[in-house]
Amino acid sequence: VVALMLLTSIVGMIMASPGKILWDVLIYATIGIGLVASSGAALNHIYDRHFDALMNRTKYRPLPYGQIPTRNAVLFAITLSVLGINLL
């Protein structure tokens, strides 16, 4: 999902450029969007961990299986979000 979001944002930024593409803006914006989107994905995994534990297909994911403490996942998501927002 994050990769498709990045692809569409890159294509949108290129199409929105009236002439010369500002590569520094494109690169920094892509990294920032990727960080913020990844933070959202991590938060989604944190939110869904109880539901994931109930399903055979997802019960062995790191959060419901207990390989990664929820606290660490929350700190990781917050760090990604802060870095991405600051970059943007």
Beta strands, then each sheet from edge to edge (+ up, - down):
end
